[in-house]
């Protein structure tokens, strides 16, 4: 028997997808204009940019309600 996917997992997954899509869209729009990330060292920017979807995923998982489970058989 498999348990249903918790709402927290679904919310975090959707948040990660939307944040990643938004970040990639912003980077695509700014591709010809590097001023968006020029203040960061080149080696650091991928790690800093990866924090955006990570933070949105964390918040999405934190805010979503826990799915109650019945007694374990």
Buried (B, 14 or more C-beta within 10 A) or exposed (E): EEEEEBEBBBBBBBBBEBBBEEBEEEEEEEEEEEEBBEEEEEEEBEEEBEEBBEEBBBBBBEEBEEEEEEEEE
